[in-house]
Amino acid sequence: MGAPLPRDPIADARRNWERHGWSDVAAPMAAITAIMRTQQILLARIEAVLKPFGLTFARYELLALLSFARSGALPMNKASALLQVHPTSVTNAVDRLQEAGLVLRSPHPTDGRTTLIELTSGGRTLAKRATAALNGEVFAQSGFGTEDVDALIRILGDFRRGAGDFTDP
């Protein structure tokens, strides 16, 4: 990231919205824009930590997901659903991870239409190392206070639920 800006451009945008007669939506616009900018900042931090491991965040997420699976393997369609990404994105990530020797594809033992993605021992080791780095360099130093984290989890969870992202049991 470059040098900090002298003023908050999102606050400036909010004032512009208000000046143009959009006061009723100025605060939500600013909140949504701030969330999107925060996502960019956090993703840049995560990608910087993962770069030495030869991973993008998308590939790391797949490795981490597989490391949590009891058998270390999941059907590709289930991985796509759990990661909430298009199957093409999972295929792309699996291609790259397989080229690196971190995952293997294999046919499902009982469903010939399904392909399993399986974590290799190298993939499991790399997932552990990358997770330790993310825990120490990003998640433990999030920049959010404990109360703010709890509030964010609640607020964003309520939004995601309302948007149909998930339902509570």
Buried (B, 14 or more C-beta within 10 A) or exposed (E): EEEEEEEEEBEEBBEEBBEEEEEEEBEEBBEEBBBEEEEEEBEEBBEEBBEEBEBBBBBBBBBBBBBEBEEBBBBBEBBBEBBEBEEEBBBBBBEBBBEBEBBBBEEEEEEEEEBBBBBBEEBBEBBEEBBEBBEEBBEEEEEEEEEEEEEBEEEEEEEEEEEEEEEEE
